[in-house]
Amino acid sequence: MSKWKMSWLAIPFVLIIWSAVSAQYPSYLFPGPIDVLNEAVSQWQKGELTNHIIVSLKRLIIGFVLSAIMAFIVGIFAGASRHFREFLTPLVTYFQATPPMAWAPLLIILLGLGDAPMIAVIIIASFFPILINVIQGMNHIPASHIRAAQSLGAKSWKLAIYVYLPEIIPAAISGIYVGFAISWRSLVAAEMIGGNSGIGYFIAFNGQIGNASSVLLGILLIGFLALFMDYLLLKPLHKRFASWAVRS
């Protein structure tokens, strides 16, 4: 059986288990698939959930793009300069060991409610995984490639664009995968703690009022949106820029 067909078998398997378990409880405590589907239709008609999804995706895209740009710039400098890399090492170790969500309360105090603290959490969550992979990619660039470019007159920014950037893309894509997963989870958690909109806020609010169907709907959306973005963005990105490195 093909991998594609095997993947689709997971969906009915989960639905069967979910239906069997939910049948043991009242629907207001643990709703079944039909209850959640009805809630999804109701929320779609209201349009409120759609707005929360758009807000979360907007925050994710802005924060992740800013984080990736900064990680690429800092990573290239760190890979090119041993002294700068040594300076960064303890900072990277410290921030890597600190959960991104630990910063959320402070960021909310400093920046208030809204998009700013959520985007900051995303940047903190995704910056270091991407940075580490960019530095590793820089460390694996053959010295012969750099010398060849320098012999042709490439210096500073030309080295960065024509040598460093193409060489580090495969490693950076791996960091982007890891950073995306961490930042998506961190964003939802931050919205649950101090957001006034977004999927995390939607789940937390409905949990407070005891709407289990909406809570389950929000949880399912977190996973489905992650799968959607993986197939729509991350996999094509890997195929376009990094698949050649795997083949080689």
C-alpha positions in Angstrom: 0.0 0.0 0.0 1.3 3.4 -1.0 2.5 5.9 1.6 -0.3 8.3 0.6 -3.0 5.7 1.2 -1.6 4.7 4.5 -1.6 8.4 5.6 -5.3 8.7 4.9 -6.1 5.6 7.0 -5.1 7.6 10.1 -8.1 9.9 9.7 -10.9 7.2 10.0 -8.9 5.4 12.7 -8.9 8.5 14.8 -12.6 9.3 14.1 -13.6 5.7 15.2 -11.6 5.9 18.4 -12.9 9.5 19.1 -16.5 8.4 18.5 -16.2 5.4 20.8 -14.7 7.4 23.6 -17.1 10.3 23.3 -20.1 7.9 23.4 -19.2 7.2 27.1 -19.6 10.9 28.1 -22.3 13.5 27.8 -21.8 15.7 24.7 -21.3 18.8 26.8 -18.3 17.2 28.5 -16.6 15.4 25.6 -18.3 16.1 22.3 -18.0 13.6 19.4 -17.0 14.3 15.8 -20.6 15.2 14.7 -20.9 17.7 17.6 -17.7 19.4 16.7 -18.6 19.4 13.0 -21.9 21.2 13.8 -20.0 23.7 16.0 -17.6 24.3 13.1 -20.5 25.1 10.8 -22.0 27.4 13.4 -18.7 29.2 13.9 -18.2 29.5 10.2 -21.6 31.1 9.8 -20.8 33.6 12.5 -17.4 34.5 11.0 -15.8 35.0 14.4 -13.5 31.9 14.2 -12.4 32.9 10.7 -11.2 36.2 12.1 -9.2 34.5 14.9 -7.6 32.2 12.3 -6.6 35.2 10.1 -5.1 37.0 13.2 -3.0 34.0 14.2 -1.7 33.4 10.7 -0.9 37.1 10.3 1.1 37.1 13.5 2.9 33.9 12.6 3.9 35.0 9.2 5.2 38.4 10.3 7.1 37.1 13.3 8.5 34.1 11.4 9.7 36.2 8.5 11.4 38.7 10.7 12.9 36.0 12.8 14.3 34.1 9.7 15.8 37.3 8.3 17.6 38.2 11.5 18.8 34.6 12.0 20.2 34.5 8.5 22.1 37.8 9.0 23.4 37.0 12.5 24.2 33.4 11.5 26.3 34.4 8.5 28.3 36.9 10.5 28.8 34.3 13.3 29.9 31.6 10.8 32.3 34.0 9.1 33.8 35.4 12.4 35.2 33.0 15.0 35.2 35.7 17.7 31.6 36.7 17.1 30.6 33.0 17.2 32.4 32.6 20.5 30.6 35.7 21.8 27.2 34.3 20.8 27.7 30.8 22.1 26.7 31.4 25.8 23.8 33.6 24.8 22.5 31.0 22.4 22.8 28.3 25.1 21.0 30.4 27.6 18.1 31.4 25.4 17.8 27.9 24.0 17.3 26.5 27.5 14.6 29.1 28.3 11.1 28.2 27.1 9.7 30.9 24.8 6.5 31.0 26.8 8.5 32.1 29.9 8.9 35.5 28.2 5.2 35.9 27.4 4.1 37.5 30.7 6.9 40.0 30.6 6.3 40.8 26.9 2.6 41.4 27.6 3.5 43.8 30.5 6.0 45.7 28.3 4.0 45.7 25.0 0.4 45.3 26.2 -2.2 43.1 24.6 -2.5 42.7 20.8 -0.1 41.7 18.1 3.2 43.0 19.4 3.9 40.6 22.3 2.6 37.6 20.2 5.0 38.4 17.4 7.8 38.9 19.9 7.2 35.4 21.3 7.3 34.0 17.8 10.6 35.7 17.1 12.1 34.4 20.3 10.8 30.9 19.7 12.0 30.5 16.1 15.2 32.7 16.0 17.6 30.3 17.8 16.7 27.1 16.0 17.2 28.8 12.6 20.4 30.6 13.8 22.0 27.4 15.1 21.4 25.6 11.7 22.6 28.6 9.7 25.9 28.6 11.8 26.2 24.8 11.2 25.7 25.4 7.5 28.4 28.1 7.5 30.8 25.7 9.3 30.4 23.1 6.6 31.1 25.4 3.6 34.3 24.0 1.9 37.2 26.4 2.3 38.0 25.8 -1.4 34.7 27.4 -2.4 35.5 30.5 -0.4 39.0 30.7 -1.7 37.8 30.3 -5.3 35.3 33.1 -4.9 37.9 35.4 -3.2 40.3 34.7 -6.1 37.6 36.0 -8.4 37.3 39.2 -6.5 34.3 38.4 -4.2 34.4 40.2 -0.9 32.1 41.0 2.0 28.5 41.1 0.7 29.3 39.3 -2.5 30.7 36.4 -0.6 27.5 36.4 1.6 25.2 36.4 -1.4 27.0 34.2 -3.9 28.8 31.7 -1.6 27.5 31.7 2.0 23.7 32.0 1.3 23.5 29.2 -1.3 25.6 26.8 0.8 23.7 27.3 4.0 20.2 27.0 2.6 19.8 23.2 3.2 20.8 23.5 6.8 18.7 26.6 7.3 15.6 24.8 5.9 16.0 22.2 8.7 16.1 25.1 11.2 13.0 26.6 9.6 11.1 23.4 10.1 12.1 23.2 13.8 11.5 26.9 14.4 8.1 26.8 12.7 6.8 24.0 15.0 8.1 25.7 18.1 6.8 29.2 17.1 3.3 27.9 16.2 2.9 26.1 19.5 4.3 29.2 21.4 2.0 31.6 19.6 -1.1 29.6 20.5 0.0 29.3 24.1 0.7 33.0 24.3 -2.7 33.8 22.9 -4.2 31.6 25.6 -2.4 33.4 28.3 -2.7 37.0 27.3 -4.2 37.4 23.9 -7.4 39.2 23.0 -7.8 37.4 19.7 -6.4 34.4 17.8 -6.9 30.7 17.9 -5.4 30.4 21.4 -7.7 33.1 22.7 -10.7 31.3 21.1 -9.8 28.1 22.9 -9.2 29.7 26.3 -12.4 31.8 26.1 -14.6 28.8 25.2 -12.9 26.8 27.9 -13.8 29.4 30.5 -17.5 29.4 29.5 -17.6 25.6 29.2 -18.1 25.2 25.5 -16.2 21.9 25.0 -17.2 21.7 21.3 -15.5 24.9 20.5 -12.4 24.0 22.5 -12.0 20.7 20.6 -12.6 22.6 17.3 -9.8 25.0 18.2 -7.5 22.2 19.1 -8.2 20.4 15.8 -7.7 23.6 13.9 -4.2 24.0 15.4 -3.1 20.7 13.9 -4.9 21.1 10.6 -3.5 24.5 10.0 0.0 23.2 10.8 -0.5 20.4 8.3 -1.8 22.9 5.7 1.2 25.2 6.1 3.6 22.3 6.0 2.2 21.0 2.7 1.6 24.5 1.2 4.8 26.3 2.3 7.5 24.2 4.0 7.6 21.1 1.8 7.7 23.2 -1.4 10.4 25.3 0.2 12.4 22.3 1.0 11.9 20.8 -2.5 12.9 24.0 -4.2 15.9 24.9 -2.2 17.2 21.9 -0.2 16.3 18.7 -2.0 19.4 18.8 -4.2 21.6 18.6 -1.0 19.8 15.5 0.1 20.3 13.8 -3.3 24.0 14.8 -3.4 
